[in-house]
Amino acid sequence: MLYFPKWLVALILGICALGVVFTIPNLFSTQTVDRWPNFLPKKQVSLGLDLRGGSYLLYQVDMRSVITERLNDVVDGLRSEFRTAKIGYVGLGASNDAIHFTLREPDRMEEVRTLVRKVDPDLDMTTGADGAVSLKFNAVALNNVQRQIVDQSIEIVRRRIDETGTKEPSIQREGEDRIVLELPGVENPEFVKRILGKTAKMTFQLVDENASVGPGGHPPPGDEALPLKDGHSPPGATIVVQRRVLVSGETLTDAQATFDQYGAPAVNFKFNAEGARRFGDATKNNVGKRFAIVLDNAVISAPVIREPILGGQGIITGSFTTESANELALELRAGALPAPLVPLEERTVGPGLGADSIHAGALACIIGVILVVVFMTVFYGLFGLFANVALFFNLCLMMASLTVLGATLTLPGIAGIALTLGMAVDANVLIYERIREEVRGGRSLISSLQAGFERAFGTIFDSHLTTLVAGFLMFFLGSGPVKGFAVTLSIGVITSLFSAILVTRLQIVSWLRRTKPKAIPI
Amino acid sequence: MLRPLITIRHIPSIDFMGLHKLGFVLSAVLTIGSIVLFLTQGLNFGIDFAGGTLIEARTQGPAHLAEMRSTLDGLGLGAVSLQGFGSPDEVLIRVARQPGGDQAQMDAVAKVQHALGSGVDYRRTEVVGPEVGGELIRAGILATVLALFAIAAYVSLRFNWQFGIGAMLSTLHDTITTVGLFSLLQIEFNLTTLAAILTIAGYSVNDTVVIYDRVRETSRKYKTMDFRTLINKSLNETLSRTILTVSTVALAVLALFFFGGEVLRGFSIAMLWGIIVGTYSSLFIAAPILYYVQPRRSSRAKKEDTQAETQGAS
């Protein structure tokens, strides 16, 4: 126990030195550290948004709309299949997450089963009496779709955020269908929220000039009535367009905000080769007719095709402001979101509050350290000083671990550090009290020290581990601030085991060797 | 040689077991009182759990709360609460969740900012939907319950199941009374408070484990000693450690309370209460419970004991 092999001494000193070295960059400003030569460690602990200021946004990917859309496609598909196969049905429609209909001739069920599989193989079909049929997507397919949609959404969100020039954004999946955005330095997330608020699905469809739909009326088969929002029409106006998509927004390669010939804001777009060919063909065959530019299920412009547009370029005019033209161009460039995003949570911290929190937290830690140091010196004298040295290295090791592991320091995390400072000396207290007891029990100096360390170890280990249990649970079940706290608390518990046991022991042993004391000063 | 200024040399001989019934009664009152308070008065949930909108604003010069309140009440946003926050120029504004989606919440924020005019610095804005709040509450309860069971399991494993029960009951007592304190004082209960409660659970067991360790050791040393004397002896022998450790943790928490800023105040209050009640419960609940469940003195212990003796002698 009192024997320290040379390698262990070297290891302990080495770890302590590393702790100090990796802590040092945190004491200076980032600008100062940047000017240091490269052989020095430069990494600083990354601060949470509550300390550096910025916005935190939590979104849910709205799967329902994707499923509804896909079910509607299935309904359309079935309708035309049934028409060709001359199968009679009533009440075909999609509701919530299922399609229901009833066959006029229940004995043709097998035929229907084949057709359903042809339209969409991911459907589960349940049949009831009298030819009642209901269709649902099976769980595996739904799961796959969800994963794919969320992945795509994250990608598109990233592209859109990158376009805004935000530095070091963090965009991550949370749970099954959520996306967390952390945007350091963004004080007003309005713009970000606006550009994530639209899916920006754009299609080009032909206007059906022969059809018009009154209130409550149904458009003819193959057509749909969409709201017309071109800036000139009265609110509530609709326009009937063909369902068939001539060209979709996926074939766009670029979009820029610009001005039309009258100086009004507009958006300029470019197709890829495939899109350009299809757009060229479509406009060539439909000169004199109107085509509709459909954005998120509303027609934003419906110009007349005066001549074939073959260059693969176009311009959208309508009711744009400079701002909204810029936003649409950005959204088109970044691509459409596969599903709408629903905001669930939003937190913004200004830089002033963050800086104040850092000051308050640091001040509390410093005062806490001073109080504990004084306390330990008063109650344990020289051994108290040994504990204080261990406490210093514990603090450095905590900061160094946070820095090296790339953990994020939050305000509750600072509270965790302050708290660990108080708890870390507990191990010293346990050891010292034990030594006192052994001395009282009449043991010799060396034997008391030995027994004190040996016997206290089991207790220290058990009591620290229970705190670690709480820390791990907080980390895995907690969110945001609780996590930040759990990280520092757990790291602190581990580093304090090292510092209180090994660093303290090393000091006591070298003191023994140096001074060869007759009694223990506690 | 630097000697300690204060040394506790004397081992006290307090009759803890004589006081334990008083302790049980007091704890029963505290626990039941906390549960009643929680059920009748409830908790002052922060927006983390309740959902809604929170704005922390700093005005130029001292804030006129009454004036601001009447301005904001005129906006028709439902319940708007204002409170001073730390310094006189800081105000915390809470707006109940608006009917309608996220846009409605953002409109509410914009309305408040417009009504208060320029010259106000918005230091923090948080909008939390009701869904998220509900999930956080569920996760919080789950974490606390799991922590209690994990602790009981660990203590049972290292000691005996009797010790496990003692540790779990005293920890449960500490968490329930902490929640009771928050209900009584109507201090905001938020995510950091939850972190505090879990830490209290960890700390409380930490304290209990130290005492249990001593009880086990003493019971191995004095095989014929009756449990009452045994527990008293163990508690008295570890009392100086208990007091010193509580003091150092309390010093750290007091530093947080006074200097850590307004955001951490609720956390510090919870922790301060937690370490006091956690220490109390180790002495007056966790240890006396052993008297009633009387852990068996295992035969394995004998062997370890003799080993320890020979080691000590050599």
Interface residues (C-beta under 8 A of the other chain):
Chain A: D50 L58 E190 K193 V342 P343 L344 E345 E346 R347 T348 V349 G350 G352 L353 D356 S357 A360 G361 L363 A364 C365 I367 G368 L371 V372 F375 M376 T377 V378 F379 Y380 G381 L382 F383 G384 L385 L411 P412 I414 A415 A418 L419 L421 G422 M423 V425 D426 V429 L430 E433 R436 E437 R440 A451 R455 G458 T459 D462 S463 H464 L465 T466 T467 L468 V469 A470 G471 L473 M474 L477 G478 S479 G480 P481 V482 F485 A486 L489 T515 P517 P521 I522
Chain B: M1 L2 R3 P4 L5 I6 T7 R9 I11 E56 R58 G101 D102 M106 D121 Y122 R123 R124 T125 E126 V127 V128 G129 E131 V132 L136 A139 G140 L142 A143 L146 A147 A150 I151 Y154 V155 R158 L191 T192 L194 A195 L198 T199 A201 G202 Y203 V205 N206 D207 V209 V210 D213 R214 E217 E237 T238 S240 R241 L244 T245 S247 T248 V249 A250 L251 A252 V253 L254 A255 L256 F258 F259 G260 G261 V263 L264 F267 S268 M271 G312
